[in-house]
Each structure stands twice: as structure tokens, then as C-alpha cells.
Amino acid sequence: MSAPTLHEIAAMPFPASMLAMRKHYNSDWHKPEPDGGDARPWKVKISYSTRISETVSYSVEAASEDEAIAEAEKLFDNDPTIQFEDADIDDVVAKEAA
């Protein structure tokens, strides 16, 4: 007899589905993690968006458009009045690092 598919297991009532997952796929399925366990490396990806849109202008002296843009970007990067406090987290994905 082959292992049931994940779809078949999902259709089973609880606790039969949990026991089937433990038997055929992961022996630790749905077991609580112990407190104070060993730390493991994780990669966490956070997607966010801001609720505001603003514009700032800088006066710069430059010999070309590209140089002017570069100078303005430097000023923007060091501008203490620019704040990104109104950010909303849209999604967080964590996966254990290999």
C-alpha cells in the first residue's frame, strides 16, 4: 500500500489526518516545539508598503542631468526630515536557512 496523497490526508477527519501525516510524511507533524530549544538560523522576508506619498525638491549645481540627479539622491539619503514611519507590513515569510 502506498502512502496517501496530501489531498487524501487533508480530507480525513482529525486526528486521523494528523496520524497519517506523522506515519507517512513527518513524524513530528503538529507536535509543539519545546521551549528554550536550540536556536536555528532563519531567513525572514518582510514585504511592506507606506500609506503616504510625498515629494521633496533640492536645488543643486551640476554639469549634467545625471550629475544633478546623483547629487539630489545624496541629499535625499542624508535628509533628516525624511521619515518612513507610516509603513504597513503586508506580508512576512520566514523559512529556516539551510
N, C-alpha and C positions, 0 to 999 in steps of 0.2 A: 504494500500500500504506500503510495507516495504522500508527501506532505500536502495538506490542504493549502489552497491559494490564500493570499491575504484577503481577497474578496469573500471567500468562503468563511474565513475566520471572522471577518467583520460582521457577517450575517448571523453568527452564533450568539446565543444569549450569554450574559455574564453569569458565572465565572468560566463557562466552557471556553469562551474566546480567549481569556487570559491564559488558561491552562494549555490550550493549543499553541498559542504564541510561545509560551515557555518551552513546550515539548519540541516544537519543530523549528523555531527561529532564534529565540534569545532566552536563555534560562533565567535571566534577571529581569525579564519584562514585567513592568508595573510593580516592581519592588521599590520601597522607599530608599532613598540614598542615606547612608549613615551620616550623622552629624560629626563634624570635625574630621572628615575624610582627607586623604591626601589631595593637595592642590594639583590641578592639572591645567595645562595651557589651553586657552580658548581663543578663538578669533570671533570678535563681535562686530557686526556691521550695523550701523545706525543710519537710517535714512531720515532726513528731516526737511521741513520747509519753514519759511518765515511768512508771517501774515502781513508784513508791510513792504512797501516798495518806496524807495526814496532816491533822490538824485542829489549829487553834490558836484560842484564845479570848482575847478582850480585854474588859476592863471599861472602859466609857465612860459619860460623863454626857451625856444628850441629852434634848430635849423631845419627840421622836417616834421611832418605829421607823425611819423613813427617815433621820433625822439620826444615829441610833445606828449604822446600817449604814454611812453615809458616813464617820463618824469611825473606825469599825473598819477600813474599807478604807484610810484614810490611814495608820493604824498598821501595817497589814499591808504596804503598799507600802514603808514605811521600816524594816521589821523586819530587822535584820542577821542574825538566826538562821534566816531562811527562805532555803534554798538549793535550786537546781534543777539539781544536778549529775548526777542519775540519769536523764538523758534519753537515749532511744534514737532515732536517726534512722530513720524509717520509709520515707521517700521523698524523693528530690531530683530536681527538674525544672529544667533550665536551658534558656533559649531566648534567642536573640540578640535584643536590643532593636531595634526599628525606628527 
